[in-house]
Amino acid sequence: MATSAALLTIDEYLHTQYEHNPDSVDGIIEEKGLPTPPHSRLQYAFQRLLAKYEEAYGLFIYPE
């Protein structure tokens, strides 16, 4: 048995409260993937590297 997903307009998507923050892809709500450990480690490495220059260059480093 085939099922069809209900399409949402951008306005409907933006004005609807969701438990998690999903993506809207061509009007279909899709769950976002979680970051992988290598992705998290790379973000951490960049954060530590850039933190050295925060004060000198007026940067604000925040994790995703």
N, CA, C and O atoms as a Maestro MAE file, in Angstrom:
{
 s_m_m2io_version
 :::
 2.0.0
}

f_m_ct {
 s_m_title
 :::
 protein
 m_atom[256] {
  # First column is atom index #
  i_m_mmod_type
  r_m_x_coord
  r_m_y_coord
  r_m_z_coord
  i_m_residue_number
  s_m_chain_name
  s_m_pdb_residue_name
  s_m_pdb_atom_name
  i_m_atomic_number
  :::
  1 25 0.845 -1.179 0.000 1 A "MET " " N  " 7
  2 3 0.000 0.000 0.000 1 A "MET " " CA " 6
  3 2 0.888 1.238 0.000 1 A "MET " " C  " 6
  4 15 1.732 1.396 0.882 1 A "MET " " O  " 8
  5 25 0.709 2.090 -0.953 2 A "ALA " " N  " 7
  6 3 1.513 3.306 -1.055 2 A "ALA " " CA " 6
  7 2 0.906 4.400 -0.188 2 A "ALA " " C  " 6
  8 15 -0.313 4.531 -0.082 2 A "ALA " " O  " 8
  9 25 1.785 5.178 0.426 3 A "THR " " N  " 7
  10 3 1.324 6.325 1.210 3 A "THR " " CA " 6
  11 2 1.915 7.578 0.597 3 A "THR " " C  " 6
  12 15 2.983 7.541 -0.013 3 A "THR " " O  " 8
  13 25 1.221 8.671 0.764 4 A "SER " " N  " 7
  14 3 1.751 9.933 0.262 4 A "SER " " CA " 6
  15 2 1.899 10.898 1.429 4 A "SER " " C  " 6
  16 15 1.063 10.941 2.332 4 A "SER " " O  " 8
  17 25 2.968 11.663 1.394 5 A "ALA " " N  " 7
  18 3 3.222 12.637 2.448 5 A "ALA " " CA " 6
  19 2 2.474 13.925 2.127 5 A "ALA " " C  " 6
  20 15 2.359 14.317 0.965 5 A "ALA " " O  " 8
  21 25 1.972 14.571 3.158 6 A "ALA " " N  " 7
  22 3 1.307 15.853 2.974 6 A "ALA " " CA " 6
  23 2 2.372 16.924 2.790 6 A "ALA " " C  " 6
  24 15 3.307 17.010 3.586 6 A "ALA " " O  " 8
  25 25 2.242 17.735 1.758 7 A "LEU " " N  " 7
  26 3 3.206 18.790 1.506 7 A "LEU " " CA " 6
  27 2 2.850 20.027 2.310 7 A "LEU " " C  " 6
  28 15 1.677 20.372 2.457 7 A "LEU " " O  " 8
  29 25 3.881 20.692 2.832 8 A "LEU " " N  " 7
  30 3 3.692 21.912 3.599 8 A "LEU " " CA " 6
  31 2 4.254 23.091 2.817 8 A "LEU " " C  " 6
  32 15 5.263 22.970 2.123 8 A "LEU " " O  " 8
  33 25 3.591 24.224 2.939 9 A "THR " " N  " 7
  34 3 4.158 25.443 2.379 9 A "THR " " CA " 6
  35 2 5.237 25.939 3.343 9 A "THR " " C  " 6
  36 15 5.294 25.508 4.494 9 A "THR " " O  " 8
  37 25 6.079 26.836 2.870 10 A "ILE " " N  " 7
  38 3 7.117 27.400 3.724 10 A "ILE " " CA " 6
  39 2 6.488 28.115 4.924 10 A "ILE " " C  " 6
  40 15 6.994 28.002 6.041 10 A "ILE " " O  " 8
  41 25 5.401 28.845 4.708 11 A "ASP " " N  " 7
  42 3 4.723 29.528 5.813 11 A "ASP " " CA " 6
  43 2 4.236 28.540 6.874 11 A "ASP " " C  " 6
  44 15 4.402 28.775 8.071 11 A "ASP " " O  " 8
  45 25 3.638 27.438 6.429 12 A "GLU " " N  " 7
  46 3 3.177 26.427 7.379 12 A "GLU " " CA " 6
  47 2 4.353 25.850 8.175 12 A "GLU " " C  " 6
  48 15 4.264 25.678 9.391 12 A "GLU " " O  " 8
  49 25 5.439 25.557 7.486 13 A "TYR " " N  " 7
  50 3 6.626 25.003 8.144 13 A "TYR " " CA " 6
  51 2 7.187 25.976 9.179 13 A "TYR " " C  " 6
  52 15 7.503 25.582 10.302 13 A "TYR " " O  " 8
  53 25 7.309 27.258 8.796 14 A "LEU " " N  " 7
  54 3 7.900 28.250 9.689 14 A "LEU " " CA " 6
  55 2 7.018 28.591 10.881 14 A "LEU " " C  " 6
  56 15 7.521 29.034 11.914 14 A "LEU " " O  " 8
  57 25 5.717 28.393 10.752 15 A "HIS " " N  " 7
  58 3 4.804 28.749 11.833 15 A "HIS " " CA " 6
  59 2 4.313 27.540 12.627 15 A "HIS " " C  " 6
  60 15 3.340 27.650 13.374 15 A "HIS " " O  " 8
  61 25 4.957 26.412 12.480 16 A "THR " " N  " 7
  62 3 4.583 25.208 13.208 16 A "THR " " CA " 6
  63 2 5.657 24.896 14.237 16 A "THR " " C  " 6
  64 15 6.851 24.961 13.944 16 A "THR " " O  " 8
  65 25 5.220 24.556 15.450 17 A "GLN " " N  " 7
  66 3 6.147 24.172 16.518 17 A "GLN " " CA " 6
  67 2 6.464 22.684 16.390 17 A "GLN " " C  " 6
  68 15 5.560 21.860 16.249 17 A "GLN " " O  " 8
  69 25 7.756 22.345 16.439 18 A "TYR " " N  " 7
  70 3 8.184 20.952 16.365 18 A "TYR " " CA " 6
  71 2 8.997 20.611 17.601 18 A "TYR " " C  " 6
  72 15 9.678 21.470 18.159 18 A "TYR " " O  " 8
  73 25 8.926 19.350 18.030 19 A "GLU " " N  " 7
  74 3 9.717 18.920 19.185 19 A "GLU " " CA " 6
  75 2 11.207 19.035 18.868 19 A "GLU " " C  " 6
  76 15 11.983 19.532 19.684 19 A "GLU " " O  " 8
  77 25 11.599 18.582 17.699 20 A "HIS " " N  " 7
  78 3 12.966 18.716 17.212 20 A "HIS " " CA " 6
  79 2 12.920 19.666 16.030 20 A "HIS " " C  " 6
  80 15 11.837 19.939 15.512 20 A "HIS " " O  " 8
  81 25 14.031 20.166 15.597 21 A "ASN " " N  " 7
  82 3 14.071 21.152 14.526 21 A "ASN " " CA " 6
  83 2 14.302 20.450 13.184 21 A "ASN " " C  " 6
  84 15 15.450 20.309 12.761 21 A "ASN " " O  " 8
  85 25 13.236 20.006 12.506 22 A "PRO " " N  " 7
  86 3 13.406 19.272 11.248 22 A "PRO " " CA " 6
  87 2 13.658 20.207 10.070 22 A "PRO " " C  " 6
  88 15 13.501 21.423 10.183 22 A "PRO " " O  " 8
  89 25 14.048 19.631 8.954 23 A "ASP " " N  " 7
  90 3 14.208 20.360 7.703 23 A "ASP " " CA " 6
  91 2 12.953 20.184 6.857 23 A "ASP " " C  " 6
  92 15 12.247 19.181 6.968 23 A "ASP " " O  " 8
  93 25 12.691 21.168 6.016 24 A "SER " " N  " 7
  94 3 11.632 21.057 5.026 24 A "SER " " CA " 6
  95 2 12.311 20.926 3.669 24 A "SER " " C  " 6
  96 15 12.972 21.853 3.202 24 A "SER " " O  " 8
  97 25 12.139 19.756 3.037 25 A "VAL " " N  " 7
  98 3 12.754 19.496 1.727 25 A "VAL " " CA " 6
  99 2 11.634 19.300 0.717 25 A "VAL " " C  " 6
  100 15 10.922 18.296 0.743 25 A "VAL " " O  " 8
  101 25 11.491 20.270 -0.167 26 A "ASP " " N  " 7
  102 3 10.428 20.226 -1.175 26 A "ASP " " CA " 6
  103 2 9.051 20.007 -0.558 26 A "ASP " " C  " 6
  104 15 8.223 19.277 -1.102 26 A "ASP " " O  " 8
  105 25 8.816 20.657 0.595 27 A "GLY " " N  " 7
  106 3 7.515 20.579 1.247 27 A "GLY " " CA " 6
  107 2 7.316 19.361 2.122 27 A "GLY " " C  " 6
  108 15 6.238 19.186 2.690 27 A "GLY " " O  " 8
  109 25 8.318 18.520 2.247 28 A "ILE " " N  " 7
  110 3 8.221 17.325 3.088 28 A "ILE " " CA " 6
  111 2 9.139 17.508 4.289 28 A "ILE " " C  " 6
  112 15 10.302 17.879 4.131 28 A "ILE " " O  " 8
  113 25 8.629 17.253 5.481 29 A "ILE " " N  " 7
  114 3 9.405 17.385 6.708 29 A "ILE " " CA " 6
  115 2 10.334 16.184 6.845 29 A "ILE " " C  " 6
  116 15 9.895 15.035 6.795 29 A "ILE " " O  " 8
  117 25 11.624 16.466 7.018 30 A "GLU " " N  " 7
  118 3 12.621 15.403 7.184 30 A "GLU " " CA " 6
  119 2 13.417 15.647 8.456 30 A "GLU " " C  " 6
  120 15 13.794 16.777 8.765 30 A "GLU " " O  " 8
  121 25 13.666 14.572 9.183 31 A "GLU " " N  " 7
  122 3 14.452 14.665 10.404 31 A "GLU " " CA " 6
  123 2 15.905 14.953 10.048 31 A "GLU " " C  " 6
  124 15 16.453 14.369 9.113 31 A "GLU " " O  " 8
  125 25 16.526 15.863 10.806 32 A "LYS " " N  " 7
  126 3 17.934 16.173 10.578 32 A "LYS " " CA " 6
  127 2 18.792 15.063 11.165 32 A "LYS " " C  " 6
  128 15 18.470 14.498 12.211 32 A "LYS " " O  " 8
  129 25 19.871 14.763 10.490 33 A "GLY " " N  " 7
  130 3 20.812 13.778 11.001 33 A "GLY " " CA " 6
  131 2 21.653 14.364 12.119 33 A "GLY " " C  " 6
  132 15 21.895 15.571 12.157 33 A "GLY " " O  " 8
  133 25 22.093 13.518 13.019 34 A "LEU " " N  " 7
  134 3 22.952 13.962 14.104 34 A "LEU " " CA " 6
  135 2 24.400 13.967 13.618 34 A "LEU " " C  " 6
  136 15 24.765 13.183 12.743 34 A "LEU " " O  " 8
  137 25 25.224 14.851 14.186 35 A "PRO " " N  " 7
  138 3 26.625 14.858 13.776 35 A "PRO " " CA " 6
  139 2 27.325 13.571 14.201 35 A "PRO " " C  " 6
  140 15 26.984 12.971 15.220 35 A "PRO " " O  " 8
  141 25 28.293 13.164 13.414 36 A "THR " " N  " 7
  142 3 29.068 11.971 13.728 36 A "THR " " CA " 6
  143 2 30.228 12.364 14.642 36 A "THR " " C  " 6
  144 15 30.582 13.541 14.712 36 A "THR " " O  " 8
  145 25 30.823 11.401 15.342 37 A "PRO " " N  " 7
  146 3 31.979 11.738 16.190 37 A "PRO " " CA " 6
  147 2 33.118 12.432 15.432 37 A "PRO " " C  " 6
  148 15 33.680 13.390 15.960 37 A "PRO " " O  " 8
  149 25 33.489 11.991 14.207 38 A "PRO " " N  " 7
  150 3 34.554 12.727 13.502 38 A "PRO " " CA " 6
  151 2 34.169 14.181 13.213 38 A "PRO " " C  " 6
  152 15 35.013 15.073 13.288 38 A "PRO " " O  " 8
  153 25 32.908 14.415 12.885 39 A "HIS " " N  " 7
  154 3 32.421 15.775 12.636 39 A "HIS " " CA " 6
  155 2 32.547 16.617 13.901 39 A "HIS " " C  " 6
  156 15 33.001 17.759 13.846 39 A "HIS " " O  " 8
  157 25 32.149 16.061 15.029 40 A "SER " " N  " 7
  158 3 32.226 16.779 16.301 40 A "SER " " CA " 6
  159 2 33.671 17.085 16.675 40 A "SER " " C  " 6
  160 15 33.968 18.184 17.145 40 A "SER " " O  " 8
  161 25 34.568 16.132 16.474 41 A "ARG " " N  " 7
  162 3 35.980 16.338 16.804 41 A "ARG " " CA " 6
  163 2 36.587 17.437 15.933 41 A "ARG " " C  " 6
  164 15 37.377 18.246 16.420 41 A "ARG " " O  " 8
  165 25 36.227 17.472 14.653 42 A "LEU " " N  " 7
  166 3 36.734 18.499 13.754 42 A "LEU " " CA " 6
  167 2 36.234 19.883 14.181 42 A "LEU " " C  " 6
  168 15 36.996 20.849 14.179 42 A "LEU " " O  " 8
  169 25 34.966 19.972 14.541 43 A "GLN " " N  " 7
  170 3 34.422 21.243 15.027 43 A "GLN " " CA " 6
  171 2 35.167 21.697 16.278 43 A "GLN " " C  " 6
  172 15 35.491 22.876 16.421 43 A "GLN " " O  " 8
  173 25 35.435 20.764 17.175 44 A "TYR " " N  " 7
  174 3 36.142 21.067 18.408 44 A "TYR " " CA " 6
  175 2 37.552 21.591 18.104 44 A "TYR " " C  " 6
  176 15 38.004 22.557 18.717 44 A "TYR " " O  " 8
  177 25 38.242 20.948 17.153 45 A "ALA " " N  " 7
  178 3 39.594 21.375 16.788 45 A "ALA " " CA " 6
  179 2 39.578 22.796 16.215 45 A "ALA " " C  " 6
  180 15 40.426 23.614 16.571 45 A "ALA " " O  " 8
  181 25 38.628 23.092 15.337 46 A "PHE " " N  " 7
  182 3 38.521 24.446 14.779 46 A "PHE " " CA " 6
  183 2 38.196 25.467 15.870 46 A "PHE " " C  " 6
  184 15 38.733 26.575 15.877 46 A "PHE " " O  " 8
  185 25 37.316 25.083 16.783 47 A "GLN " " N  " 7
  186 3 36.931 25.984 17.867 47 A "GLN " " CA " 6
  187 2 38.155 26.335 18.717 47 A "GLN " " C  " 6
  188 15 38.359 27.500 19.057 47 A "GLN " " O  " 8
  189 25 38.962 25.339 19.058 48 A "ARG " " N  " 7
  190 3 40.161 25.589 19.866 48 A "ARG " " CA " 6
  191 2 41.160 26.458 19.099 48 A "ARG " " C  " 6
  192 15 41.764 27.360 19.678 48 A "ARG " " O  " 8
  193 25 41.336 26.195 17.814 49 A "LEU " " N  " 7
  194 3 42.258 26.976 17.002 49 A "LEU " " CA " 6
  195 2 41.817 28.437 16.921 49 A "LEU " " C  " 6
  196 15 42.622 29.344 17.130 49 A "LEU " " O  " 8
  197 25 40.550 28.659 16.619 50 A "LEU " " N  " 7
  198 3 40.051 30.025 16.460 50 A "LEU " " CA " 6
  199 2 39.947 30.771 17.784 50 A "LEU " " C  " 6
  200 15 40.024 31.999 17.806 50 A "LEU " " O  " 8
  201 25 39.774 30.052 18.883 51 A "ALA " " N  " 7
  202 3 39.660 30.692 20.195 51 A "ALA " " CA " 6
  203 2 40.924 31.467 20.546 51 A "ALA " " C  " 6
  204 15 40.869 32.428 21.313 51 A "ALA " " O  " 8
  205 25 42.057 31.059 19.993 52 A "LYS " " N  " 7
  206 3 43.321 31.758 20.248 52 A "LYS " " CA " 6
  207 2 43.288 33.183 19.705 52 A "LYS " " C  " 6
  208 15 44.027 34.046 20.178 52 A "LYS " " O  " 8
  209 25 42.440 33.431 18.721 53 A "TYR " " N  " 7
  210 3 42.388 34.734 18.061 53 A "TYR " " CA " 6
  211 2 41.143 35.541 18.417 53 A "TYR " " C  " 6
  212 15 40.918 36.617 17.862 53 A "TYR " " O  " 8
  213 25 40.344 35.029 19.334 54 A "GLU " " N  " 7
  214 3 39.095 35.716 19.696 54 A "GLU " " CA " 6
  215 2 39.330 37.153 20.124 54 A "GLU " " C  " 6
  216 15 38.743 38.079 19.563 54 A "GLU " " O  " 8
  217 25 40.182 37.340 21.112 55 A "GLU " " N  " 7
  218 3 40.376 38.670 21.671 55 A "GLU " " CA " 6
  219 2 41.066 39.609 20.679 55 A "GLU " " C  " 6
  220 15 40.658 40.761 20.528 55 A "GLU " " O  " 8
  221 25 42.102 39.123 20.009 56 A "ALA " " N  " 7
  222 3 42.877 39.975 19.098 56 A "ALA " " CA " 6
  223 2 42.055 40.477 17.914 56 A "ALA " " C  " 6
  224 15 42.262 41.597 17.448 56 A "ALA " " O  " 8
  225 25 41.129 39.662 17.428 57 A "TYR " " N  " 7
  226 3 40.354 40.016 16.234 57 A "TYR " " CA " 6
  227 2 38.872 40.264 16.501 57 A "TYR " " C  " 6
  228 15 38.096 40.480 15.570 57 A "TYR " " O  " 8
  229 25 38.488 40.233 17.757 58 A "GLY " " N  " 7
  230 3 37.087 40.483 18.102 58 A "GLY " " CA " 6
  231 2 36.148 39.398 17.615 58 A "GLY " " C  " 6
  232 15 35.000 39.673 17.267 58 A "GLY " " O  " 8
  233 25 36.636 38.159 17.589 59 A "LEU " " N  " 7
  234 3 35.808 37.032 17.154 59 A "LEU " " CA " 6
  235 2 34.968 36.510 18.309 59 A "LEU " " C  " 6
  236 15 35.304 36.705 19.477 59 A "LEU " " O  " 8
  237 25 33.886 35.854 17.972 60 A "PHE " " N  " 7
  238 3 33.058 35.161 18.948 60 A "PHE " " CA " 6
  239 2 32.906 33.737 18.467 60 A "PHE " " C  " 6
  240 15 32.241 33.497 17.459 60 A "PHE " " O  " 8
  241 25 33.499 32.796 19.156 61 A "ILE " " N  " 7
  242 3 33.512 31.390 18.733 61 A "ILE " " CA " 6
  243 2 32.470 30.629 19.548 61 A "ILE " " C  " 6
  244 15 32.556 30.560 20.774 61 A "ILE " " O  " 8
  245 25 31.501 30.067 18.863 62 A "TYR " " N  " 7
  246 3 30.460 29.270 19.503 62 A "TYR " " CA " 6
  247 2 30.328 27.935 18.775 62 A "TYR " " C  " 6
  248 15 30.385 27.896 17.546 62 A "TYR " " O  " 8
  249 25 30.150 26.834 19.521 63 A "PRO " " N  " 7
  250 3 29.909 25.560 18.833 63 A "PRO " " CA " 6
  251 2 28.537 25.582 18.183 63 A "PRO " " C  " 6
  252 15 27.674 26.377 18.555 63 A "PRO " " O  " 8
  253 25 28.347 24.722 17.229 64 A "GLU " " N  " 7
  254 3 27.109 24.665 16.468 64 A "GLU " " CA " 6
  255 2 25.935 24.304 17.333 64 A "GLU " " C  " 6
  256 15 24.811 24.214 16.841 64 A "GLU " " O  " 8
  :::
 }
 m_bond[255] {
  # First column is bond index #
  i_m_from
  i_m_to
  i_m_order
  :::
  1 1 2 1
  2 2 3 1
  3 3 4 2
  4 3 5 1
  5 5 6 1
  6 6 7 1
  7 7 8 2
  8 7 9 1
  9 9 10 1
  10 10 11 1
  11 11 12 2
  12 11 13 1
  13 13 14 1
  14 14 15 1
  15 15 16 2
  16 15 17 1
  17 17 18 1
  18 18 19 1
  19 19 20 2
  20 19 21 1
  21 21 22 1
  22 22 23 1
  23 23 24 2
  24 23 25 1
  25 25 26 1
  26 26 27 1
  27 27 28 2
  28 27 29 1
  29 29 30 1
  30 30 31 1
  31 31 32 2
  32 31 33 1
  33 33 34 1
  34 34 35 1
  35 35 36 2
  36 35 37 1
  37 37 38 1
  38 38 39 1
  39 39 40 2
  40 39 41 1
  41 41 42 1
  42 42 43 1
  43 43 44 2
  44 43 45 1
  45 45 46 1
  46 46 47 1
  47 47 48 2
  48 47 49 1
  49 49 50 1
  50 50 51 1
  51 51 52 2
  52 51 53 1
  53 53 54 1
  54 54 55 1
  55 55 56 2
  56 55 57 1
  57 57 58 1
  58 58 59 1
  59 59 60 2
  60 59 61 1
  61 61 62 1
  62 62 63 1
  63 63 64 2
  64 63 65 1
  65 65 66 1
  66 66 67 1
  67 67 68 2
  68 67 69 1
  69 69 70 1
  70 70 71 1
  71 71 72 2
  72 71 73 1
  73 73 74 1
  74 74 75 1
  75 75 76 2
  76 75 77 1
  77 77 78 1
  78 78 79 1
  79 79 80 2
  80 79 81 1
  81 81 82 1
  82 82 83 1
  83 83 84 2
  84 83 85 1
  85 85 86 1
  86 86 87 1
  87 87 88 2
  88 87 89 1
  89 89 90 1
  90 90 91 1
  91 91 92 2
  92 91 93 1
  93 93 94 1
  94 94 95 1
  95 95 96 2
  96 95 97 1
  97 97 98 1
  98 98 99 1
  99 99 100 2
  100 99 101 1
  101 101 102 1
  102 102 103 1
  103 103 104 2
  104 103 105 1
  105 105 106 1
  106 106 107 1
  107 107 108 2
  108 107 109 1
  109 109 110 1
  110 110 111 1
  111 111 112 2
  112 111 113 1
  113 113 114 1
  114 114 115 1
  115 115 116 2
  116 115 117 1
  117 117 118 1
  118 118 119 1
  119 119 120 2
  120 119 121 1
  121 121 122 1
  122 122 123 1
  123 123 124 2
  124 123 125 1
  125 125 126 1
  126 126 127 1
  127 127 128 2
  128 127 129 1
  129 129 130 1
  130 130 131 1
  131 131 132 2
  132 131 133 1
  133 133 134 1
  134 134 135 1
  135 135 136 2
  136 135 137 1
  137 137 138 1
  138 138 139 1
  139 139 140 2
  140 139 141 1
  141 141 142 1
  142 142 143 1
  143 143 144 2
  144 143 145 1
  145 145 146 1
  146 146 147 1
  147 147 148 2
  148 147 149 1
  149 149 150 1
  150 150 151 1
  151 151 152 2
  152 151 153 1
  153 153 154 1
  154 154 155 1
  155 155 156 2
  156 155 157 1
  157 157 158 1
  158 158 159 1
  159 159 160 2
  160 159 161 1
  161 161 162 1
  162 162 163 1
  163 163 164 2
  164 163 165 1
  165 165 166 1
  166 166 167 1
  167 167 168 2
  168 167 169 1
  169 169 170 1
  170 170 171 1
  171 171 172 2
  172 171 173 1
  173 173 174 1
  174 174 175 1
  175 175 176 2
  176 175 177 1
  177 177 178 1
  178 178 179 1
  179 179 180 2
  180 179 181 1
  181 181 182 1
  182 182 183 1
  183 183 184 2
  184 183 185 1
  185 185 186 1
  186 186 187 1
  187 187 188 2
  188 187 189 1
  189 189 190 1
  190 190 191 1
  191 191 192 2
  192 191 193 1
  193 193 194 1
  194 194 195 1
  195 195 196 2
  196 195 197 1
  197 197 198 1
  198 198 199 1
  199 199 200 2
  200 199 201 1
  201 201 202 1
  202 202 203 1
  203 203 204 2
  204 203 205 1
  205 205 206 1
  206 206 207 1
  207 207 208 2
  208 207 209 1
  209 209 210 1
  210 210 211 1
  211 211 212 2
  212 211 213 1
  213 213 214 1
  214 214 215 1
  215 215 216 2
  216 215 217 1
  217 217 218 1
  218 218 219 1
  219 219 220 2
  220 219 221 1
  221 221 222 1
  222 222 223 1
  223 223 224 2
  224 223 225 1
  225 225 226 1
  226 226 227 1
  227 227 228 2
  228 227 229 1
  229 229 230 1
  230 230 231 1
  231 231 232 2
  232 231 233 1
  233 233 234 1
  234 234 235 1
  235 235 236 2
  236 235 237 1
  237 237 238 1
  238 238 239 1
  239 239 240 2
  240 239 241 1
  241 241 242 1
  242 242 243 1
  243 243 244 2
  244 243 245 1
  245 245 246 1
  246 246 247 1
  247 247 248 2
  248 247 249 1
  249 249 250 1
  250 250 251 1
  251 251 252 2
  252 251 253 1
  253 253 254 1
  254 254 255 1
  255 255 256 2
  :::
 }
}
